[in-house]
């Protein structure tokens, strides 16, 4: 990506009133984020360094949104297969919204991906060459257990909606309806 594009990429995406019409905050932010990405032909979705140019709340929306979409569509193994990078950033983002239970599921999945047993009593790394032999094909079983746990947890979209509300002044700076002290006293706040 050209230097001028990198600067433009780092600017905040713009959530429009149309994005919000009939959508949750997360859905509106997701639309705005993808519209922002579409402006850059050479942008690669797994380019963590470029994603980190975005303002922090947009990074959080991206990393948690991708994680939620990947796991919801194909499980943790799909997430780790498709997302080769950004694991630390995803974990930080899950903690920031906060979604600690989801962060623990993510950490366990990451441990399996890295060839470690996530049980507290056996935290030693398994050598990569010995991984298949050691797990005897059990990696999929562990991922399936974690997937079931993921789906039992409250949805990440509702946590992202609350995160966006808490960061409305930064995520929705061009809109007059974001929560201010005066609006709160008058009983007005963000729609939905």
Secondary structure by P-SEA (a helix, b strand, c coil): ccaaaaaaaaccccccccccccccaaaaaaaaaaaaaaaccccccccccccccccaaaaaaaaaaaaaaaaacccaaaaaaacccaaaaaaaaaaaaccaaaaaaaaaaaaaaacccccccccccccccccccccccaaaaaaaaaaaaaaacccaaaaaaaaaaaacccccccccccccaaaaaacccccc
